[in-house]
Amino acid sequence: MNSAGIYIHIPFCQYICNYCDYFTTEKKAGNIPHFVIMLLREIELTAGNFDHHDWRIDSIYLGGGSPALLLPKDLEIILNKLRGHFPFSQFPEITLEINPGENSFADLKLFKEMGINRLSIGFQSLNPKFLNILTRTHNPDDCIALYENAREAGIENISIDMLYNIPGQSVTQWLNDLKTVVEMQPDHIAMYSLTAEKGTPFYTDIQNGDLSLPDAAIEGKMYKQGSQYLRDCRFTQYEVSHFAKPGKECRHNLHYWKRDPNLAFGPSAHGFDGEKRYWNVASLEKYGEILSQNNLPIQNTEILSAENIVNEIVMNGLRTNLGVPTSCFDNIDDISIQKWESYLEIENGSLLLKPEYFHLADEITADLMVG
Ligand code: SF4
């Protein structure tokens, strides 16, 4: 039996943040109902061709975008459609991404009732000045209110997303934010370095000199001290940017890193059927047009070469505490392993990067790549 995940990309946001390079679009009255109809059609068409009966879906991730902007009844229809068409495990993890200030307590109770059992909340910062730089529309009080309401509504598994490396942010300010988050006792924390992605207004501001990112040494300190702090607070660092209380690792993320199958729905969503990767068109109009002709909105597919598969296993293994299975060792250049020997360890037959060196994961992976 293969465990598998489902990702649904819901691209609507109240407002597009200046640094965001995901496929998103501003929520407008009228475009959501049509999107939901098309998404349900995509699920039905995919189910019609589905022949992986040895799969058990044990995670659904509703991402975006801001998927919690959909009406709760629409989210419930989508979840029920999935339940009716695919083989699920008994207790799937169902995650909803949600932003502070956008949902009522009544919404949260409905999310819980429809089976959503994990929230990924985008705090990003608890400092009003930095939220303003990020053009986020919420304030720190909205973060606290959403977290408390979610707990009161009975959501037992909560992850908080935080950003560091924000223009003007000091290491102390970053660590203070993390400390406040830890005191709230979430089950999971993801911390990401803010980057200026080409094509975003934030990138233009950086290019024009209107804003500047902290220098690389400060960014490095933020990462190292932040990670160490979370590990000291008994969070397991199970990936470069992800920290979990025991047993609260995100099952859906683990599917990606273990290269498990993952069905994907919605514009720009990326899936993997165990052999082939595929991705949908990144356009709401094209997505709707293609589906209205009863075709799947897949833009392209890729079958990885044997060499690329090994490279993916090395990359995912070294970014996580899963490590690289010994079965791959024949394919890895021994000299490269020797070069990084003191940063690596072998445990239960897998090659692992010691957590204190996770910040070097990209560099070491590049050295161990084959081909
Ligand atoms: S809320 Fe999230 S997905 Fe939406 S624009 Fe902002 S960063 Fe992007």
Residues whose N, C-alpha, C, O or C-beta is under 5 A from the ligand:
A	BS01	SF4	C13 Y15 I16 C17 C20 Y22 T24 G64 G65 S66
